């Protein structure tokens, strides 16, 4: 496998995974245009170009090699990615986004850890956006919309750092309070989000990435 880089002076990064059985020249014009705005990492699969010898083995091996290449060059995130045919299969293998909304507060800590264990076992790479509730809110508040079902809040976590400590296969990538998002729709939340007490007890969207 070979990765050709174009537009190295550009700030934004793009991983380009072409379709199967196509030579490098088939995408030359496309890459030339993309590299005017993007730092393009174009993958050349084994067995697809005479000057880069090698036999194609598997999507899994390709993804491992691509990931290793990017890590070696200090690329920890991509701004965009394109994958078609074989490239699409590689991209699907590489990337997974899991969203867990309004669920963890009704589970136990063991349940939450089990969910993340399943994700870690299923995907080689994954980003998980998970909504969490502060333990103080779990103990002192009830959700009126589900009061009739006798369902209760059962679990909470203080912040992303505390959640990361429970999940050895994941690292904390980002953390956002819901007041931060609500400020877009209700201006008063811009003020509330500046209050430490409010920000601390607000539900959070925590972004965890598989190591």
N, C-alpha and C positions, 0 to 999 in steps of 0.2 A: 504494500500500500504506500501511496505517496500523497502528501498534502501540499498543494501549490498555493502560495500566498500572493495576493494581489491587493494593491491599494494599502500598503502597510502604513502610510502616513495618516490614513483616516482613523477617526476615533471610534466609530461604531463598528462592531464585529458581526459578520454573517458567515454561518457555516453552510456551504453549498454541497449537497449530496445528490449527484446526478442519477439518472436512470441507468438501468443495466445495458450492457452491450453498446455503449456510445463512447467514442474516442474523445480525447481532450479537445481537439479542434472544433467539435460539434457545438461547444458552448463558448467558444472564444469571444464572439461578439457580445453575448450576454454578460460574460465576466468583465469585459472591457467597460461596459456601461455601469455595472454594479460597483466596480472598483473606483468609480468617480466619487462615490459617496460612502462606500463601505470598505472595511478591511476584510477581504473575502478569503476564507479558508476553503479551497476547492479540493474535494477528495477525489483521488484517482484510485479506483479499486484494483486489487490484484487481478492480473489477467486481462486488463482493459487497455494497456498501452505497452507496445514493444520495448520502449526504453526503460520501463519500470517493471522488470520481470517479477514473477511471483504467481502462485496459484490461489484462486479464491477458495476459502475454506468455509466460512460461516459469517452470518450477520453479527453473531456474538463477538467473534474475534475482531471483526472490523471495528465495532463500537468500542471495544476495549483499547484498540490501538489509537483510534481517534481521540478518545478521552485522555489517554496518556500523553499524546502529542500536545493537546491543548494545555494540559496541566504543566508540562515541561516548559511551556512558553508563557506561563503565568496568566493564562486566560481562565478566569474563574467564573465568568458569565458570558453569555452571548446575547447580543441585542436582537438577532433574528436568525432564523434557520430555514433552509429550503430542502425538501426531500421529495423525490419523485420515483415511483416504482421501487427498485432496490434501495434507493436513497430514503424513500418514505419508510421502508421497513427498518432501516438503520435508525432513523430519527425517532420512530415509535419506540424502538428499543432503548434509545438514549434518554428520552424525555418522558416524564410522567408528572401530571399535575393532579393532586388530590385535594378536594375541598371538603372540609368537615365543618358544617355550620349548625349551630344550635343543637349540639348532640352531647358534647363531653360533660356538660354540667349535670346530665341525667345518668351518667355512668359511674363506675368506680375507677380508681387509679389503675387497678389491674386490667380493666376493660380497655382503658385508653392505651396502656402499654401494649396490650395484645393487638390492637388495631395497627399500631405503628410497626409491630413485629411482622404482621402480615404484609404490610406495604414494603418493608425492607426486604422480605423474602421473595416478593413478587417482581419488584422493579430494581434494575441495577442503578438507576438514577431516579430520584423523585423529589419534587417540591410539594410540601403539604401545607395548605393554608387552613389553620384550625382556629375556631372560635373558642375562647376560654372565659371563665368567670372567676372573679376574685373569691377566695375562700370565705371572706367576711360576708360577701353578698349571698353566697350559698347558704350560710347559716342563718341569716337574718331576713331574707326576702322570699316571697312566694310569687309565682307567676300566675296572675289572675286568669289569663286565657286558658290555663289547663287545670284550674282549681277543681273543677268538677270531676276530673279523672283521678284525683288524689295523687297525682305524680309530684314528686318533690325533687328539688335540686340536691344532688348528692356529692358532687366533687368539684373542686376548683383548684386553681394554681395561681400563685401570686404574679408571675410574669414569665417571659420567654426563657430567661436564664434558669428559673426553677424547673420549667418543663424540660429543657435540654438536659438537665441533670438526671432526669428519669429515663432518658432515651439515648443509650450509648451509640446507636447506629445513626443518629441524626445530630446536626448542629444547628444552632440558632442563626437564621439568616436575616430576619427582620421582625419588627413588632410594631403594631399600630393600634391605638385605642379607638373604640367605636366613636367616641366624641370627635375624633379627628375627621372621620368620614362624614359624620352628621353635619359638621360645620359647612359642608358644601351646600346642604339643603336648608339648614336652619342656622342663620347667622349667630344666634346667641351661643351656640356650641363653640364658636371660636373663643369666646371669653371663658366658658367652662373648661375648655381643654387646657387653659393656662393654669388652672387651679390644680395643684399637686394632688390634693385629696380626691377630687373628682376623677382625675386621670388615673389614679391608682385603683379606684373601685370600678372603673368602667370596664365592660367586657373588652377583650382584646382579640385581634386577629394576629396570630403568631405564625410566622413562616419558618418552617423547619425543612432543611435540605438533608437528604441522605448523604452520609460521608462516602 
